[in-house]
């Protein structure tokens, strides 16, 4: 990776953040697959570190949270017996929080869909906020204790649970039909007109479109949990700092006041330390799983 020119590094990263797979990036750029994965690892760690430092004292007002599923190594039903129960093999969940006003993603985490992961994720989100917020999450029960432990009474918190009605045939290759929504106020006095998870669910679609390893009904998936986490860190660095939001006309980082310009891919690549001594850890928040 260190022997790649800056121009070639930018070319590789530009291909990855536009939703190309590693193998297609090999064909497009002529860079060896192992070199691309090493670049992804080093830059993924650098992007995670930069966002961890930068996403602090945020003046968000309305936060939406959700979890998105994907599998790593193999689907749960195909995981070998000796690997069952091992984190990063089978079902893996990405916890995401989005600011409904600026579209900034201040916190994300790779983990399981359980109480421990919820607690780590919500604690991390709380540490990044400067003021009281209105928080909306789906109907997952583990959010309730996690939000209470992290925020106490200093939050306006509601849950929105969608009611689906569909047969098994309808859900095999498409989302089940939503026939209604049930809202429940858990804490404080949230504005009922802003109890919604629409923005974070739309963000989930962006993830699936911009990362080949997240695309459904393809053979694209992460073989290792480390590469899965590296790709997420790179994706959110590009989403927050480089990608101009169609509605805002600026990047989420600019709208939230943590950046004064649209970043280029070259600026992201410049986050790589010189010389690169290798990644320090694949997923800071989730390595406690």
N, C-alpha and C positions, 0 to 999 in steps of 0.2 A: 504494500500500500504506500509506503514512504517513497517509492520510486515513481509513483504516478505523478504526472505534472498536475498543477492546479487546474489547468483547463480540462484535463481528463477526469479529475475528481468531480468537478462541477458537472460535467456531462453525465457521469454515472448517477450522481445524486438527483439531477434534474429528471432523469428517466425513472428513478425509483419513486419520487414524490408525485409523479404524474400517473401512478398506478401500474407501472410495468413490473413484471416479475423479474427475479434475479436472472433467470435463464434468458429472457428476452433482452434484458439489459446487456448480457454477455454478447448476444448476437448484434445488438445495435452499436455497442461501443468497442467491441473487440477486447475488452478487459476480462481477464480470467475470473471465473466464478469465486475462487478462494480469495482473490484480491478484493472483489466487490464485497464479500462478506466481512472481511477485515476492516474495510473502509466503513461499512455500516455499523460494525461494533464500536469502533473508535469514535465515530461521529455521533452515534446514538447516545453514548455515555456523555459526550460533550454537550449535546443538546439537552439531555436530562439535567445535567448540572447547571447549565445556564438558566433553564426555566425554573429550576428549584430556587435559584438565587433571586431571580427577577420577579417571580410571581409572589410578591409580598406586599402587605399593606394596601390591598386592593379595595377600592371603594365601590364594590358591587352592591346592587340593590335587590336584584331578583336572580336566584340561582335555581337551575333545574338539574336533577341528578338521574342517572340511569345506568344500566349495566348492559353490555353487549357480549354475546356469546361467540366463541370460536373454539375450534379444537386444535391441539398441538400434538404432533407425532402421529396420532391416529384418533379416529373417532372412538368414543368411550366403549362402544360395543366391540371394537377390534383391538383394544389394548391387551397386550399379553398379560397373563396371570401374574408374572413376576414384577410387572410394573404398575399393577393396579394400586390406586391410592397414592401414587407418587405425584407430587405437585408438578405441573407442567407437562403431564402426559394425559391426554384425553381432554375433557372439558376445561376450558379456561375462560375467565370473564374479565372484561375491561370495564372498570368503574370510571365514569366520566361525569364531570360537573361543567356546566356552561352558564355564562352570564347572559341572561335573556336580552339585555340591552346592548352590550358591546359585542356579543357573540364570542367573547374570549373564553378559552378553556383553561381555567386556573389550576385544575387538578385532574389527574388521571392516574390509574393504578391497575396493574395486572394482579389478579388474585382469584380466589374461589368466590362463590356466591354464598357466603356464610356470614355469621355475626362477627367473626374476627376480622375478616377483610373489610366489612362495613365500618367497623370501629376505627381501623387504621386509616381508611379513606376519609371518613368524615372528620377525624382529628386533624388530618393534614389539610383538608379544606378550611376548617375553622382557623388554623394558624395563618392562613394567607389573607384573611379578610380583616378589614379595618373597622367595620361597623356592623350594625344589626342588618340582617338580610331577611327577605322572604324566600323560603326554601320549599321547593316542590319536588317530590320523588314519587316513584311508582308505589304500588301497594305492597312491596316486599317488607315483611314484618321486621327484619333485622335493622332496618333504618331507624325505627322508633327509639330503641335503646341507644343506638349509636349517636343519634342527634341529641338526645337528652344528656348523655354523658359529655359530649363535646361542647354543646352550646348552653346547656342549662335552660334558663328561662329567657335567654337573650337571642331569641329567634322567633320568626313567624313561620310556622311549619305546617304544611298540609300534604296529604297524599292523594294521588289521583290513580285510581285503579280502573283499567279498561275492562269492559265486559265483552267477551268474544262468544260468538255463536257460529260453529262450523263443524262439519263432519271431518273425519280423518282424511278423506280424499281431498278436501279443500285445503287442508293445512300441509299436505305433503310437499308441495312445491310453491306455495304462496302463503302470505300471512293470513291468519284467520280473520274473518269479517268482524269488525268492531261494531257492536250493536248498542253500545252505550258506555257512559263513564260514571263512576261513583267517586265523589270527592269527600274527603274526611279531614277536618281541621284537627290537628294533633296538639299544637302549641301556639300561643299568642293569638294575634288577630290578622291573619293573612288576608290580602285583598282577593276576594273571590273571583274577580275578573281576571286575575293573573295566576290562578291555580292551573298550571298547564305544564306538560312535558313535551310540547310540540317541537321546541327548538332543539332539545337534546336528542330527541328521536330523529330529527332531520340530520343532526350531526352524526348519528349512527350510520345513516345512509351515505354520508360523505366519506366516512371511514371505509365502508365496503367498496365504494367506487374508487378510492384513491390508494388503497393498499391491496395488491393482488392476493396476499395471504389471507385477506378477510372476505374475498369475493365468494359468494355462495354458488353452489352447483358448478364448481370448477375443480381442477386438481391442484389448485394453488392453496397451500397451507404451510404453516411453520413447522419445520422438523424439530427445532429446538426452542424452548421457552426463552432462552437468551435472545435469539434473533427476533422473536416475536416482540419482546420488550424494546429492543433497539429500534425496530421499525416504527413502533408507536411513538417513541421519543422524537424521532426524525419527522414523522408525520405531523405531530402537534407543533413542532418548531416551525415547520413550513406553514401550517395552517394559521398559527397565531401571528407570525411575523412577516410572512411573504405573500400570502394569498389575499388579494383584495376581495373583500366581501361584496357580493353583488348589490346588496341593499345599502350597506354603509358607505360604499365607494372608497373605503380605506381598509386597512387590515384591522383585525380585532385588537392587536397590540396598540395600534395608533389610536383607535377609538377609546381605549381604556386609559391612555396616557402613559403607557410604559415604553413606548417607542415614538420617535418623531419622524420616521420615514419608513418606506416600504423596503424591507430587506431583500437582498438578492441571494441567489444560491451561493454565489461566491462568498458572501458574508457568513453564511452558515458553515461552509467548508472551512473558513478561517477560524472557527471555534476549535478546530483540531489543535491539540497542543503540539509544540515542536521541540524536540522530536517526540513522536508517539511511542509511548512505552506500553501500549495495550490498554484495554478497558479495565476500569477499577471495579466494576460490578454491573451486572446486567439490568437490574431493576431494583433501585434503592428501596422503594416502598414495599415491593412485594417479596423481597428476599427474606422477609421475616415469616413467610408462610411455612 
